[in-house]
Amino acid sequence: MSKPLAVPESSGMAAAASPHPKSRLPWRKPAGKAQPAARPKQNLLARLRDWHKRAGLFAFVFMGWLGATGILLNSSVTLGLDAKRLDWGWLMGMYGLHAQAPETGFDAAGHWLATTNEYSVLDGHPLAQQIPHPLGFVVGGTESAPLLFIATTDRLVLLTPDGERVDELSGYTLPVDAIRRIGVVEATGAVAIQDLDIYVTQDGLGWDELAAGTKVRWSQPQALSSELKAKTLPFARPSMPIEQILIDVHSGRLFGRFGVYVINLVGLAALALSITGIWMWYRINQSRKKRKTA
């Protein structure tokens, strides 16, 4: 019998070099990275829902801010916020206000008086009630019961040396319609006030017209020393009613032009939320009706 012919080794190499039958299939694609699935296009309603959520998150904080300040403003009189004041340095700095001691004051028999925006400071201590725009400051009364007289254009305030208020004269209790200046008679030490005529008193109860030619040492404002300015400075801090601060916070004006822009954006966002909310409700309601009738 004849033996089968042996296949040479070189023929195996040729067979290995030939392409695999499956590689010639037209539907086979080379291996690689998987292609991401295409996102379905959003319709107008879906886009509005997305933007509605974003605008809602933006407006949430500011709407709470506006609501809280609005409630406080409506209750400001009940809570006493129209009378209470704040003098925080950083807050007053936002208004451009800073503490500044007065340059001038009054000196009388060892006592001194200075006035700031909020206080009347006597010997370094604030009075319980401010006396705005004093014209002069003198010492009268007697040696055993001295009195301090502070004059304004329409009233005369009597104090003890410790700053306790004794009396306040105005209107018919004064011998003049208006006070132009206050001083002390050099010869007697009586307190003198002048409008057209000059009247004098020892205790503020009785008044006599002063004879012409009598010398009076009139009270005049004087420059305060650096030491007195330093004592006055703690009471020269500006302050603002809480009600006014709430108004400025509510409107955004406390933060300047930027704050006003933010509040305007919040208003536009609230308007957009209202319009898109109504429109989405209408479209969803119409879609539900169509499904029921289908």
C-alpha positions as a printed Julia matrix, in Angstrom:
294×3 Matrix{Float64}:
   0.0     0.0    0.0
   1.21    3.44  -0.7
   1.8     5.78   2.31
  -0.07    9.09   2.55
   1.95   12.05   1.56
   3.23   14.19   4.46
   2.28   17.8    4.4
   5.33   20.03   4.58
   5.71   22.41   7.53
   5.77   25.4    5.24
   2.18   24.75   4.22
   1.08   25.22   7.86
   2.6    28.67   7.89
   0.65   29.56   4.81
  -2.54   28.34   6.41
  -1.86   30.43   9.52
  -1.32   33.49   7.42
  -4.66   33.17   5.75
  -7.42   35.31   7.4
  -9.95   33.72   9.71
 -13.23   33.1    7.95
 -15.17   35.08  10.54
 -12.98   38.14  10.02
 -14.38   38.47   6.54
 -17.97   38.77   7.76
 -19.35   42.18   6.81
 -21.29   42.72  10.12
 -18.28   42.29  12.38
 -16.77   45.57  13.72
 -13.32   45.88  15.22
 -13.23   45.82  19.0
 -13.07   49.29  20.63
 -14.67   51.62  23.21
 -18.42   51.37  23.57
 -20.22   54.34  22.09
 -22.4    56.26  24.65
 -26.09   56.14  24.08
 -27.48   59.35  22.66
 -29.59   61.37  25.07
 -33.14   61.94  24.03
 -33.87   65.54  23.17
 -35.71   67.48  25.86
 -38.96   69.08  24.91
 -39.89   72.59  26.03
 -41.78   71.38  29.11
 -38.78   69.37  30.37
 -36.45   72.32  29.86
 -38.79   74.62  31.73
 -38.93   72.17  34.63
 -35.14   72.17  34.8
 -34.86   75.95  34.78
 -37.79   76.22  37.17
 -35.86   74.18  39.74
 -32.7    76.26  39.31
 -34.53   79.55  39.62
 -36.37   78.22  42.66
 -33.1    77.33  44.4
 -31.7    80.8   43.62
 -34.79   82.6   44.88
 -35.32   80.4   47.95
 -32.73   82.08  50.2
 -33.59   85.6   49.1
 -37.34   85.09  49.36
 -36.79   83.95  52.95
 -34.67   87.04  53.53
 -37.38   89.32  52.11
 -40.11   87.54  54.03
 -38.29   87.75  57.39
 -37.42   91.44  57.03
 -40.95   92.2   55.81
 -42.49   90.61  58.92
 -40.13   92.55  61.19
 -40.92   95.81  59.41
 -44.66   95.28  59.79
 -44.14   94.67  63.52
 -41.46   97.33  64.06
 -43.64   99.6   66.21
 -44.9    96.71  68.33
 -41.36   95.42  68.85
 -39.99   98.89  69.45
 -37.58   98.64  66.51
 -38.34  102.22  65.5
 -36.81  103.47  68.78
 -33.97  100.98  69.33
 -30.67  101.85  67.69
 -27.52   99.96  66.72
 -24.01  101.41  66.79
 -21.97   98.44  65.58
 -18.79   99.73  63.99
 -18.77   97.37  60.99
 -22.44   98.1   60.3
 -22.01  101.86  60.48
 -18.99  101.46  58.22
 -21.31  100.09  55.53
 -23.17  103.4   55.73
 -19.88  105.31  55.59
 -20.31  106.56  59.17
 -17.44  106.61  61.66
 -16.92  107.88  65.19
 -15.7   111.47  65.32
 -15.27  113.47  68.51
 -16.63  117.04  68.55
 -14.14  119.82  68.05
 -15.7   122.33  70.44
 -17.58  122.38  73.72
 -18.34  124.61  76.72
 -16.43  125.15  79.95
 -17.98  126.56  83.14
 -16.48  126.66  86.65
 -14.58  123.39  86.3
 -17.32  121.57  84.39
 -17.31  120.92  80.66
 -20.03  120.02  78.18
 -19.75  118.52  74.7
 -22.42  117.31  72.29
 -22.22  114.42  69.84
 -24.8   113.16  67.38
 -26.43  110.96  70.02
 -25.34  112.23  73.45
 -24.71  115.28  75.56
 -21.55  114.54  77.54
 -21.06  116.29  80.88
 -17.65  115.87  82.51
 -17.03  112.69  80.54
 -20.42  111.07  81.31
 -23.46  111.0   79.01
 -26.65  112.66  80.19
 -29.78  110.53  80.42
 -31.4   112.7   77.75
 -29.6   114.48  74.98
 -29.75  118.28  74.8
 -29.27  119.05  71.1
 -27.61  122.21  69.83
 -26.76  123.99  73.1
 -26.07  127.71  72.88
 -24.2   127.98  76.15
 -23.44  126.43  79.51
 -23.02  128.21  82.87
 -23.02  127.43  86.6
 -25.51  129.21  88.89
 -27.47  128.58  92.07
 -25.75  128.93  95.41
 -22.56  127.6   96.93
 -24.48  125.0   98.93
 -26.76  124.05  96.01
 -25.07  124.78  92.69
 -27.01  124.31  89.47
 -25.87  123.84  85.9
 -27.77  125.81  83.24
 -27.74  124.63  79.61
 -29.5   126.89  77.11
 -30.92  126.13  73.67
 -32.89  128.49  71.47
 -36.25  127.56  73.04
 -35.5   126.05  76.49
 -33.32  126.19  79.56
 -32.32  122.92  81.24
 -31.3   122.86  84.92
 -29.03  120.05  86.17
 -27.24  119.08  89.35
 -23.43  118.89  89.17
 -23.81  115.12  88.76
 -25.94  115.57  85.63
 -29.33  114.79  87.16
 -32.1   116.83  85.58
 -33.84  119.22  87.98
 -36.11  121.21  85.71
 -36.67  122.35  82.15
 -37.99  125.82  81.38
 -39.68  126.68  78.11
 -42.56  128.7   76.72
 -44.32  130.87  79.3
 -41.9   129.8   82.09
 -39.2   131.84  80.38
 -39.16  135.64  80.35
 -38.16  135.74  76.67
 -39.61  134.22  73.51
 -36.26  132.85  72.37
 -32.78  132.61  73.87
 -29.92  134.07  71.88
 -27.2   133.61  74.51
 -26.59  132.78  78.16
 -23.97  134.06  80.6
 -23.13  135.01  84.17
 -23.27  138.49  85.68
 -19.72  139.27  86.77
 -20.7   141.2   89.9
 -23.32  138.83  91.38
 -22.83  135.48  89.63
 -26.49  135.43  88.58
 -27.46  133.59  85.4
 -28.41  135.87  82.52
 -30.27  135.07  79.29
 -30.9   137.44  76.41
 -33.26  137.77  73.51
 -33.76  141.51  73.03
 -33.61  142.33  76.74
 -31.52  140.61  79.39
 -33.06  138.81  82.37
 -31.29  137.28  85.34
 -32.05  134.58  87.89
 -30.39  132.62  90.69
 -32.46  129.45  90.63
 -34.59  129.67  87.46
 -37.79  130.38  89.4
 -37.78  134.18  89.51
 -36.54  136.51  86.79
 -35.54  140.18  86.88
 -34.62  142.5   84.05
 -30.94  143.43  84.11
 -29.99  147.06  84.2
 -28.31  148.41  81.08
 -24.53  148.55  81.22
 -24.12  145.62  83.63
 -21.22  143.41  82.62
 -22.07  139.85  81.68
 -19.6   137.09  80.87
 -21.32  135.28  78.01
 -20.77  131.58  77.4
 -18.85  130.82  74.22
 -17.85  127.5   72.59
 -14.19  126.6   73.06
 -11.9   124.14  71.38
 -11.7   120.81  73.2
  -8.31  119.49  74.22
  -7.06  116.12  73.01
  -7.76  114.65  76.45
 -11.39  115.79  76.43
 -11.84  114.56  72.86
 -10.61  111.14  73.93
 -13.17  111.1   76.76
 -15.93  112.1   74.36
 -15.04  109.69  71.54
 -16.74  106.58  73.05
 -20.04  108.49  72.94
 -19.46  109.83  69.42
 -20.12  106.52  67.67
 -22.87  106.92  65.08
 -25.98  104.8   65.37
 -29.01  103.95  63.27
 -32.59  102.91  64.14
 -33.12   99.18  63.64
 -36.21   99.95  61.57
 -34.16  101.95  59.07
 -31.55   99.18  58.88
 -34.3    96.64  58.13
 -35.65   98.88  55.37
 -32.2    99.09  53.78
 -31.66   95.32  54.14
 -35.1    94.59  52.67
 -34.46   96.8   49.65
 -30.81   95.78  49.29
 -29.6    99.38  49.54
 -27.46   98.52  52.57
 -25.12   96.69  50.18
 -24.93   99.51  47.68
 -25.73   99.22  44.0
 -24.89   95.5   43.98
 -27.57   94.8   46.61
 -30.21   96.61  44.58
 -29.29   94.55  41.51
 -29.61   91.31  43.51
 -33.06   92.27  44.78
 -34.11   93.14  41.23
 -32.9    89.7   40.06
 -34.87   88.05  42.85
 -37.97   89.92  41.7
 -37.42   88.82  38.11
 -36.83   85.23  39.26
 -40.08   85.26  41.26
 -41.92   86.62  38.22
 -40.4    83.91  36.0
 -41.32   81.21  38.51
 -44.91   82.42  38.53
 -45.23   82.47  34.74
 -43.48   79.15  34.1
 -45.35   77.49  36.97
 -48.71   78.47  35.53
 -47.66   77.42  32.03
 -46.38   74.0   33.18
 -49.54   73.4   35.19
 -51.62   74.17  32.12
 -49.61   71.85  29.86
 -49.63   68.98  32.36
 -53.37   69.4   32.9
 -53.99   69.33  29.14
 -51.82   66.21  28.76
 -53.79   64.41  31.48
 -57.08   65.27  29.78
 -55.82   63.86  26.48
 -54.79   60.6   28.16
 -58.21   60.21  29.74
 -60.01   60.74  26.45
 -57.65   58.4   24.54
